Amino acid sequence: MRIDVYIGNPIIATQQDYYELEELLHEVEPDCHSVQLRQERLIIENLSCRTFHYPRNPTIQWVADRLRNMVENGL
């Protein structure tokens, strides 16, 4: 899995945040292709590609829930 972290994203502030996200996403779907944390949106590529706009206070758990939802729906 590739995680691309762009400057100004609201999820990852420290290296520790990155490692926590990486571990959580690996638990949800170890074969996910990529996750991009951009300034205004999240892009997840699994079997398909989905874009999500961040809520007011996004968290690492929110990102994992988006991936979990995609996996459960076969996306």
C-alpha positions in Angstrom: 0.0 0.0 0.0 1.2 3.4 -0.9 0.2 6.4 1.3 0.9 9.8 -0.3 0.8 12.6 2.2 0.5 16.1 0.8 1.5 19.3 2.7 -1.5 20.9 4.3 -3.5 17.8 4.8 -5.7 17.8 8.0 -5.0 14.2 9.0 -1.2 13.6 9.3 0.7 16.1 11.5 3.6 13.9 12.7 5.5 10.8 11.7 3.7 8.9 14.5 0.3 9.8 12.9 1.6 8.4 9.6 2.6 5.1 11.3 -0.7 4.8 13.1 -2.6 5.4 9.8 -0.5 2.9 8.0 -1.1 0.2 10.6 -4.8 0.8 10.8 -5.3 0.8 7.0 -3.2 -2.4 6.7 -5.6 -4.1 9.3 -8.6 -3.0 7.2 -7.3 -3.9 3.8 -3.7 -5.0 3.3 -4.1 -5.1 -0.5 -5.3 -1.5 -0.9 -3.4 0.1 -3.8 -3.0 3.7 -2.5 -4.3 6.4 -0.3 -3.7 10.1 -1.0 -4.2 12.6 1.7 -4.5 15.9 -0.1 -5.3 19.4 1.3 -9.0 19.3 0.7 -9.9 15.6 -0.1 -9.0 12.0 0.5 -8.5 9.7 -2.5 -8.5 5.9 -2.0 -7.7 3.4 -4.8 -8.7 -0.1 -4.0 -10.5 -2.1 -6.7 -12.0 1.3 -7.7 -11.0 4.9 -7.0 -13.1 7.0 -4.7 -12.7 10.7 -3.6 -14.0 12.0 -0.2 -14.1 15.5 1.0 -13.0 16.0 4.5 -15.5 16.6 7.3 -14.9 19.5 9.7 -12.5 17.6 12.0 -11.2 14.5 10.1 -9.3 11.8 12.0 -7.2 8.8 11.2 -10.2 6.6 12.2 -12.4 8.5 9.7 -9.9 7.6 6.9 -9.9 3.9 8.0 -13.8 3.9 8.0 -13.9 5.2 4.4 -11.6 2.3 3.4 -13.6 -0.2 5.4 -16.8 1.0 3.8 -15.3 0.5 0.3 -14.1 -3.0 1.2 -17.6 -3.9 2.6 -19.2 -2.7 -0.6 -16.8 -4.5 -2.9 -15.2 -1.3 -4.2 
